[in-house]
Amino acid sequence: MLKNGFLALCFAFVPGAGQMYQGYMKRGFSVALLFAASVVAAELVPVCIALVPVIYMYSFFDALDLRAKMKAGEHPEDVVPFGLDKAQPWQKLSRNSYKIVGWVFVGLGVYSMYNTVIMRFVWYLRDYLGYDNPWASMFHTLMDSVPQVAVALGLIYLGWRMVRKPVQDVPALPSWDEEQEGGN
């Protein structure tokens, strides 16, 4: 069913909401989740800020594209974007999602403990020793960069594991020439 065009445009400004308003719940939720994850990643690793506008623009134009397709009589399937629901690693991930959620909670707890206990102690120590004390400043700077270093080391480890592990049971993507031949 075709929804109100003005409301579809208004909802398109909120990542994922435009898709959900038009009845594409999987697509909208996954885009909203991807956008939120990019904002969190940008907070932890500042370089990831480049992802935020890209995902935002994708969400906006995808919602408008869905509206145009529905207006033309097409009704695309409600799937997770970028083919992530078809990839085998994502299926294994969904089976073990409770472990991932658990590790996320552990990480958030450790980060919260770091912010509320350790960094308060570091600030107190710096106040006690004086702001002009070079050792106190160096210790404060070191402790202040722990979250960024932990995220960077985690990314390096994950990348290293992905590079080392041989790829198995992953279908090859078609080349540009094969796509053109199949479409003509």
FENWOWO-V945048 format. One record per run of one state. SS is the DSSP state (a for helix, b for strand, c for the rest). FROM is the first residue (numbers start at 1). TO is the last residue. If there is no record, write none. Layout:
ss & from & to
SS & FROM & TO
SS & FROM & TO
//
This chain:
ss & from & to
c & 1 & 4
a & 5 & 12
c & 13 & 16
a & 17 & 21
c & 22 & 24
a & 25 & 44
c & 45 & 45
a & 46 & 71
c & 72 & 80
a & 81 & 83
c & 84 & 87
a & 88 & 95
c & 96 & 96
a & 97 & 129
c & 130 & 133
a & 134 & 144
c & 145 & 145
a & 146 & 164
c & 165 & 175
a & 176 & 183
c & 184 & 184
//
